[in-house]
Amino acid sequence: MMKFAVIALIQLTTPTGHSYDLNAAEISSLRDPIDLAGHWAPNTHCILVMTNGRANGVKEDCAEIRAKLKQDPRYGQTPCVLVCGGER
């Protein structure tokens, strides 16, 4: 019997305009960027905190990313409790 791992990727954009695909299951939370002394690049509209503790700034706003995550067929089964707004 063969087993397959399914990875759902969402396409996002860096603040500098480059597209990349991100594993949706690795997102632990989203937050609005609070720019302290220029920490985030211009055009950063949402911060994705990953399950490994790293943070990624993206050009899309958090509401747009939440909508993309809700389109994921595994929505509600990923570790994104804060991203999903507590809805399971």
C-alpha positions as CSV (number, residue, x, y, z in Angstrom):
1,M,0.0,0.0,0.0
2,M,1.4,3.4,-1.0
3,K,1.0,6.5,1.1
4,F,1.2,10.0,-0.3
5,A,1.8,13.2,1.5
6,V,-0.3,16.1,0.3
7,I,1.1,19.6,0.6
8,A,-1.3,22.5,0.0
9,L,0.7,25.5,-1.2
10,I,-0.6,29.1,-1.3
11,Q,0.9,31.6,-3.6
12,L,2.1,34.8,-1.9
13,T,4.1,37.9,-2.8
14,T,7.2,39.3,-1.0
15,P,7.2,43.0,-0.2
16,T,9.6,43.4,-3.1
17,G,7.2,41.8,-5.6
18,H,8.5,38.3,-6.0
19,S,6.0,35.4,-5.9
20,Y,6.6,32.3,-3.9
21,D,4.6,29.2,-2.8
22,L,4.2,28.5,0.9
23,N,3.0,25.4,2.7
24,A,-0.2,26.5,4.3
25,A,0.1,23.9,7.1
26,E,3.3,25.6,8.3
27,I,1.5,28.9,9.2
28,S,0.8,29.2,13.0
29,S,-0.6,32.7,13.1
30,L,-1.0,36.0,11.2
31,R,-0.6,39.5,12.4
32,D,-0.5,43.1,11.1
33,P,3.0,44.5,10.9
34,I,3.9,46.9,13.6
35,D,6.9,48.7,12.2
36,L,9.4,49.3,15.0
37,A,12.4,51.3,13.7
38,G,12.0,50.1,10.1
39,H,12.1,46.4,10.9
40,W,9.7,45.4,8.1
41,A,10.2,46.2,4.4
42,P,8.0,48.8,2.8
43,N,4.8,47.2,1.3
44,T,4.6,44.6,4.1
45,H,0.9,44.2,4.9
46,C,0.9,41.0,6.9
47,I,3.3,38.9,9.0
48,L,3.1,35.2,8.9
49,V,4.5,33.5,11.9
50,M,5.5,30.0,11.0
51,T,5.4,26.8,13.1
52,N,9.3,26.9,13.3
53,G,9.1,30.4,14.9
54,R,10.3,32.3,11.9
55,A,8.3,35.3,10.5
56,N,7.6,36.1,6.9
57,G,6.4,39.5,5.7
58,V,4.2,39.5,2.7
59,K,2.5,42.1,0.4
60,E,-1.0,40.6,0.8
61,D,-3.1,41.8,3.7
62,C,-4.1,39.3,6.4
63,A,-7.7,39.1,5.3
64,E,-6.7,38.0,1.8
65,I,-4.4,35.3,3.3
66,R,-7.2,34.1,5.6
67,A,-9.5,33.8,2.5
68,K,-6.8,31.8,0.7
69,L,-6.4,29.5,3.7
70,K,-10.1,28.9,3.8
71,Q,-9.9,27.6,0.2
72,D,-7.5,24.9,1.4
73,P,-9.3,21.6,1.5
74,R,-7.5,20.8,4.8
75,Y,-8.8,24.0,6.4
76,G,-9.6,23.3,10.1
77,Q,-7.0,20.4,10.2
78,T,-3.9,22.5,10.2
79,P,-2.1,24.1,13.3
80,C,-3.3,27.6,12.3
81,V,-5.5,28.1,15.3
82,L,-5.0,31.9,15.3
83,V,-5.1,32.2,11.5
84,C,-8.4,30.4,11.4
85,G,-9.8,32.7,14.0
86,G,-10.6,29.8,16.3
87,E,-13.1,28.4,13.8
88,R,-12.7,24.7,13.3
